[in-house]
Amino acid sequence: MPRGSSLRPGVSSLGATLLALGLGAAAYAQDAAVLAGAAAYGSWHDDAPGRWRHITADALPAPYATPSVGNVSQVVRAPAGATLKAPPGFEVKLLASGLAAPRLLRVAPNGDIFVAETGAGRIRVLRPNENSLAVATNAVFASGLRGPFGIAFYPAVNPEWVYVANIDSVIRFAYQDGDMKARGAPETIVAELPAGRGHSTRDVAFSTNGTRMFVSVGSASNDGEGMGRLDPVALQSLPTGAGWGLETERADVLVFDPQGKGGKIFATGIRNCVGLAVEPSTGDLWCSTNERDGLGDNLPPDYLTRVREGGFYGWPWYYVGAHEDPRHVGERRDLKDKITVPDVLLQPHSAPLQMMFYTGDQLEGLKGSAFAALHGSWNRATRTGYKIVRAVLKNGVPTGEYEDFVTGFVVDDRSVWGRPVGVAQAKDGALIFSEDGNGTIWRVSRRSE
């Protein structure tokens, strides 16, 4: 069935489709319909595990089709009886609570869970107990950091270092398997990252061969305002689509060697690449991206995408290909045919944060999927996000479709009791995710008999 179809195959055809995608027999039943066109945008009211969406670049609404609104959610405690929902065959259980706004999660090879408590300026380590259902040991690995977010272990096998991306630098701590406290002061690897105003999260990831270190840096502004005009001659010295002034080396993915040397811009025009991940079968770098505000409820889509070296993804002059931002009409016609279209378009204003690729066996049939945590909307009249979603890949290549995987954090049109941020794979193959509203971490696993 064509990718643009609004219906998936019937039940018997669905099993064949999943097998073709390398997902095995269907691990759970799911809706036959894929929401497409205007129906794909939806809101929290129609969120449900197994609900599929497919947003395409050729079916976007016009700018300002709806007013731009401020609709900030109120975070409340979980109401009595509140539950999180996953597809049939899976269950969601609390793993840890009482944390200080836990954000990005990365799991060490031995199974320890490293947690960025960004606002508190520290990295925490949680060691699961023998059955992985609770935390046996809880310790602060390092503190006194500046807005830590990204965490990476290097090298991938028998790591000797824990890298941490602060808001303005990349540092690393000497590490041996099982360390729950830093062995000493950090070594500074990248002394200066663009900081100051604007988006503050910085993630760090390594190429599969370990020779390249990627660092994401979000924009200083919503839509390039304040960047000013630049002499056309000066533009020739910048990578395609790169910003200047306040946006110098921002809205970019940067690349260095593991020692922090040889830094340069890897890709441009990515407004806020919050989470980095490397797809293990292809080695492709991916990022989860928060797109711009102010164009209406359903524009432009946020996205998950492969990040191509030298690629330009449109910000701030264009979005989702050659759709020109009405606030920048005519400014960069030279870029119109040089834009890389993102791979998986998400409901606008969902605010995807961390993403990862599932390589385990416990979540039957889901190996090879991409998961992302959606922190939730504020620039949308009807709330969206506040959930974990799963995108389908075929041999490492995305189909563009994605499904709701964990839902249930929204209470009503005003209130939520959780805002997902981090998502990772536990050593036993469970999926774990954090939310920074009430300071908890959750575990998704095969339903126990």
VOGU-3710 file (C-alpha; in Angstrom, 3 decimals, decimal comma):
1> mprgsslrpg> 0,000/0,000/0,000  1,419/3,427/-0,860  3,039/5,416/1,922  0,534/8,226/1,526  -2,472/5,992/2,075  -4,756/6,816/4,975  -5,352/3,143/5,764  -2,985/0,373/6,764  -3,447/-3,150/5,431  -5,999/-5,417/7,121
11> vsslgatlla> -5,021/-7,594/10,052  -3,541/-10,410/7,996  -1,698/-7,990/5,693  -0,466/-6,052/8,729  1,405/-9,091/10,023  3,126/-9,483/6,664  3,962/-5,788/6,627  5,561/-5,947/10,063  7,542/-9,014/9,064  8,793/-7,164/5,997
21> lglgaaayaq> 9,906/-4,322/8,261  11,908/-6,741/10,384  9,509/-6,390/13,302  8,473/-10,026/13,548  4,859/-11,031/14,059  2,694/-8,228/15,406  3,541/-7,880/19,085  0,161/-6,326/19,749  -3,019/-5,450/17,948  -3,295/-1,880/16,690
31> daavlagaaa> -5,727/0,407/14,909  -6,084/-0,313/11,204  -6,250/3,380/10,367  -3,269/5,656/9,945  -4,257/9,245/10,610  -3,152/11,339/7,641  -3,785/14,834/6,341  -5,562/17,139/8,772  -6,594/14,191/10,948  -2,935/13,400/11,726
41> ygswhddapg> -2,479/16,572/13,762  -5,107/15,780/16,380  -4,555/16,430/20,082  -4,280/14,627/23,397  -7,980/13,765/23,143  -7,307/11,187/20,418  -3,968/9,894/21,737  -3,938/6,156/22,424  -1,328/3,397/22,341  -1,196/1,974/18,844
51> rwrhitadal> -2,652/5,088/17,198  -0,714/5,741/13,982  0,029/9,019/12,236  1,698/9,987/8,973  2,343/13,678/8,330  3,789/14,498/4,923  5,532/17,543/3,489  2,989/17,888/0,673  -0,020/18,201/2,990  0,866/21,026/5,380
61> papyatpsvg> -1,603/23,770/6,296  -0,958/27,373/5,310  0,854/29,697/7,740  -1,524/31,411/10,179  -4,399/29,067/9,305  -5,065/29,336/13,039  -3,864/31,999/15,461  -0,641/31,496/17,386  -1,552/31,003/21,046  0,195/30,618/24,374
71> nvsqvvrapa> -1,197/27,622/26,246  1,311/26,627/28,909  0,386/23,464/30,797  -0,001/23,366/34,556  1,907/20,453/36,076  -0,025/18,795/38,898  0,495/15,706/41,003  -0,821/12,493/39,515  -4,558/12,305/40,200  -5,867/9,353/42,163
81> gatlkappgf> -6,093/6,360/39,864  -4,012/7,932/37,106  -2,308/5,305/34,949  -0,020/5,279/31,966  -1,133/3,230/29,000  0,985/1,133/26,631  -0,073/-1,214/23,816  -1,527/-4,599/24,791  1,173/-6,979/25,950  3,223/-4,243/27,639
91> evkllasgla> 3,030/-2,654/31,072  4,313/0,623/32,514  5,568/0,713/36,088  7,271/3,329/38,238  11,020/2,742/38,546  12,183/5,800/40,533  10,716/8,945/42,074  11,820/11,968/44,087  14,373/13,077/41,500  15,168/16,711/40,690
101> aprllrvapn> 13,558/17,186/37,262  15,324/14,215/35,597  16,040/14,838/31,940  18,262/12,875/29,555  19,002/9,223/30,370  21,908/7,083/29,195  22,587/3,521/30,312  26,141/2,359/30,984  27,251/-1,028/29,620  26,885/-2,565/33,114
111> gdifvaetga> 23,254/-1,386/33,351  23,675/1,681/35,590  21,316/4,480/34,588  22,959/7,902/34,302  20,476/10,752/34,723  21,006/14,421/33,901  19,426/16,550/36,627  20,012/19,622/34,530  18,548/22,314/36,755  20,409/20,975/39,779
121> grirvlrpne> 23,699/20,925/37,845  24,468/17,272/38,433  24,606/13,777/37,004  22,994/11,052/39,096  23,479/7,270/38,819  20,740/4,741/39,549  21,630/1,060/39,854  18,658/-1,285/39,366  18,188/-4,254/41,680  18,579/-7,856/40,526
131> nslavatnav> 15,172/-8,080/38,878  15,486/-4,542/37,410  12,123/-3,536/38,893  13,444/-1,033/41,423  16,510/1,069/42,207  18,972/-0,593/44,572  21,540/2,233/44,763  21,164/5,947/44,109  24,243/8,196/44,011  25,412/11,549/42,677
141> fasglrgpfg> 28,125/10,949/40,090  29,114/14,598/39,637  27,756/17,978/40,725  28,511/21,665/40,289  28,032/21,430/36,525  26,566/24,074/34,198  23,260/22,872/32,822  24,394/19,293/32,039  22,225/17,439/29,542  24,037/15,137/27,102
151> iafypavnpe> 25,849/12,056/28,424  27,947/9,579/26,432  30,256/6,665/27,268  33,516/6,392/25,354  34,622/4,104/23,879  31,366/2,196/23,493  32,926/-1,079/24,679  34,714/-0,996/28,036  34,353/2,789/28,302  37,132/4,788/29,930
161> wvyvanidsv> 35,314/8,112/29,945  31,910/9,612/30,654  31,386/12,676/28,458  28,951/15,357/29,606  27,631/18,221/27,472  27,114/21,335/29,565  25,328/24,380/28,223  28,678/25,979/27,288  31,233/23,148/27,112  31,909/19,438/26,777
171> irfayqdgdm> 33,771/17,781/29,630  34,676/14,202/30,491  35,283/12,181/33,619  37,617/9,204/33,898  35,473/6,092/34,266  35,697/2,414/35,036  32,859/-0,068/34,842  30,629/0,292/37,899  31,777/3,747/39,012  28,973/5,604/40,765
181> kargapetiv> 31,070/8,639/41,644  33,447/10,596/39,455  37,088/9,697/40,060  38,200/13,309/40,072  37,820/16,681/38,441  36,577/16,699/34,854  38,769/17,281/31,849  37,526/19,999/29,508  37,244/18,691/25,945  35,438/21,557/24,216
191> aelpagrghs> 36,044/24,739/26,187  33,442/26,926/24,520  30,075/26,090/23,059  27,703/28,885/22,006  25,619/29,746/25,060  23,734/32,754/26,353  20,137/33,283/25,317  17,878/30,729/23,697  17,842/26,942/23,694  20,116/25,492/26,344
201> trdvafstng> 20,242/21,712/25,883  23,416/20,226/24,402  23,635/16,534/23,557  26,729/14,520/22,699  27,097/11,287/20,715  29,863/9,349/18,988  30,037/7,766/15,550  29,937/3,975/15,456  33,679/3,806/14,740  34,433/6,172/17,618
211> trmfvsvgsa> 36,357/8,714/15,544  33,830/11,561/15,585  32,022/13,355/18,389  28,758/15,115/17,560  27,351/17,973/19,650  23,947/19,573/19,131  23,418/23,297/19,713  19,960/24,884/19,462  19,183/28,351/18,149  19,396/31,534/20,193
221> sndgegmgrl> 15,993/32,701/18,932  12,664/31,388/17,758  12,932/32,372/14,108  16,249/34,048/13,463  15,084/37,445/14,653  17,951/39,728/15,568  20,448/37,940/13,342  20,649/41,000/11,096  21,805/41,337/7,525  25,108/39,934/6,347
231> dpvalqslpt> 27,192/41,047/3,414  26,808/38,568/0,500  30,577/38,261/0,297  30,729/37,230/3,957  28,064/34,571/3,285  30,487/32,793/0,973  32,703/31,905/3,928  29,885/30,179/5,835  28,609/26,632/5,387  25,342/26,413/3,450
241> gagwgleter> 22,503/27,744/5,605  24,681/28,671/8,579  23,673/31,585/10,783  25,698/34,554/11,966  25,681/37,129/14,742  23,674/35,716/17,665  23,206/32,513/15,669  26,868/31,767/14,962  27,307/27,979/15,311  23,744/27,698/16,576
251> advlvfdpqg> 20,800/25,752/15,136  23,576/23,372/14,094  25,118/20,026/14,804  28,857/20,387/15,392  31,489/17,679/14,984  34,869/17,199/16,701  37,279/14,365/17,259  37,010/12,630/20,667  39,687/14,967/22,046  37,588/17,997/21,124
261> kggkifatgi> 39,851/19,009/18,234  39,046/19,857/14,626  35,656/21,322/15,421  33,411/22,359/12,534  29,755/22,576/11,563  28,361/19,200/10,507  24,808/20,267/9,550  22,834/23,524/9,626  19,308/24,888/9,822  18,119/22,535/12,590
271> rncvglavep> 16,341/24,899/14,971  16,741/22,864/18,148  18,242/19,404/17,822  17,695/18,305/21,408  18,485/14,604/21,247  21,197/12,874/19,216  21,245/9,152/18,432  23,227/6,932/16,073  21,291/4,207/14,256  23,349/1,058/14,884
281> stgdlwcstn> 22,787/-0,780/11,590  23,578/2,129/9,273  25,712/4,398/11,470  23,473/7,330/10,516  23,336/10,246/12,933  19,784/11,256/13,918  18,282/14,079/15,912  14,951/15,003/17,449  14,041/18,583/16,609  11,779/21,253/18,081
291> erdglgdnlp> 10,637/23,438/15,207  9,640/27,118/15,380  6,623/28,745/17,012  4,254/31,468/15,916  2,816/30,087/12,648  -0,336/28,499/14,094  -1,476/25,319/15,809  -0,435/22,911/13,064  2,709/24,443/11,619  5,431/23,492/11,259
301> pdyltrvreg> 5,776/19,841/12,290  8,483/18,884/14,753  10,571/15,973/13,515  12,984/13,083/13,896  15,529/12,882/11,101  18,767/11,529/9,798  21,370/14,288/9,879  23,437/14,385/6,718  26,915/15,882/6,697  26,695/19,257/4,994
311> gfygwpwyyv> 22,905/19,086/5,109  20,762/22,215/5,511  17,326/21,689/7,098  15,769/25,082/6,418  15,696/27,142/9,607  14,926/30,027/9,760  14,158/30,803/6,126  12,302/27,614/5,214  10,602/24,669/6,918  9,996/21,046/5,817
321> gahedprhvg> 11,616/21,566/2,462  11,037/24,671/0,366  8,113/26,055/2,387  9,183/29,656/2,902  8,689/31,156/6,340  6,415/34,207/5,853  8,620/36,189/8,227  11,611/35,741/5,897  10,094/36,051/2,437  12,702/36,597/-0,252
331> errdlkdkit> 15,672/36,751/2,115  17,484/33,574/1,016  16,208/32,460/-2,368  19,676/30,995/-2,945  18,865/28,247/-0,428  15,479/27,117/-1,757  16,835/24,139/-3,678  19,410/23,107/-1,074  17,118/21,948/1,735  17,025/18,432/3,169
341> vpdvllqphs> 13,481/17,368/4,077  13,251/15,742/7,539  12,343/12,052/7,717  9,603/11,643/10,343  7,258/14,604/10,810  5,582/14,832/14,214  2,554/16,726/15,450  3,541/20,413/15,586  4,646/21,785/18,957  5,005/18,292/20,485
351> aplqmmfytg> 8,550/19,215/21,617  10,484/15,954/21,054  13,462/15,721/23,410  15,593/12,578/23,734  15,367/9,840/21,101  16,949/6,392/20,826  16,956/3,150/18,824  15,715/-0,074/20,338  18,053/-3,059/19,920  16,667/-5,425/22,572
361> dqleglkgsa> 14,428/-8,474/22,567  12,186/-7,936/25,594  9,792/-5,642/23,711  8,868/-8,339/21,233  8,705/-7,247/17,621  10,043/-3,736/18,196  13,745/-4,162/17,479  14,977/-1,467/15,116  12,312/1,059/16,121  13,089/4,648/17,032
371> faalhgswnr> 11,538/5,954/20,255  11,211/9,600/21,257  9,959/11,431/24,342  7,561/14,302/23,592  7,723/16,968/26,298  4,468/18,592/25,208  3,092/21,727/23,614  2,680/25,299/24,804  2,138/27,110/21,460  -1,048/25,248/20,540
381> atrtgykivr> -4,692/25,839/21,435  -5,321/22,128/22,002  -2,582/20,287/23,834  -0,394/17,687/22,144  2,700/15,682/23,064  3,242/14,463/26,645  3,841/10,906/25,445  6,364/8,387/24,136  6,148/7,657/20,416  7,655/4,995/18,178
391> avlkngvptg> 8,731/5,442/14,551  9,113/2,495/12,179  12,338/1,908/10,271  12,964/-0,649/7,541  16,633/-1,661/7,463  17,453/1,608/9,184  15,344/3,722/6,802  12,247/5,462/8,212  8,818/5,007/6,624  7,579/8,365/7,951
401> eyedfvtgfv> 4,850/6,776/10,074  4,853/6,791/13,859  2,609/5,595/16,649  1,669/6,620/20,147  3,382/4,150/22,487  2,876/5,454/26,044  0,096/7,932/26,820  -1,818/9,124/29,866  0,019/12,141/31,300  -2,614/14,712/30,297
411> vddrsvwgrp> -5,358/15,326/32,867  -7,477/17,834/30,969  -7,112/20,817/28,631  -5,167/22,710/31,296  -3,253/20,188/33,409  -0,700/17,405/33,007  1,056/15,232/35,575  4,181/14,463/33,627  6,389/15,831/30,849  8,553/13,120/29,219
421> vgvaqakdga> 12,178/14,016/28,498  14,578/11,072/28,462  14,155/7,649/26,863  16,639/4,782/26,903  16,988/1,015/26,789  17,701/-0,724/30,081  20,201/-3,549/30,158  17,417/-6,138/30,438  15,750/-4,777/27,295  13,000/-2,783/28,991
431> lifsedgngt> 12,316/0,771/27,829  12,827/3,447/30,474  11,832/7,087/30,326  11,980/10,150/32,552  9,570/13,014/33,093  10,598/16,278/34,713  7,201/17,477/35,960  7,053/15,269/39,051  10,597/13,876/38,977  9,961/10,249/38,056
441> iwrvsrrse> 11,381/7,488/35,853  9,205/4,743/34,383  9,802/1,268/32,971  7,992/-0,307/30,009  8,339/-4,073/29,740  6,617/-7,191/28,520  3,509/-7,710/30,630  4,126/-10,239/33,375  1,863/-13,296/33,430
//
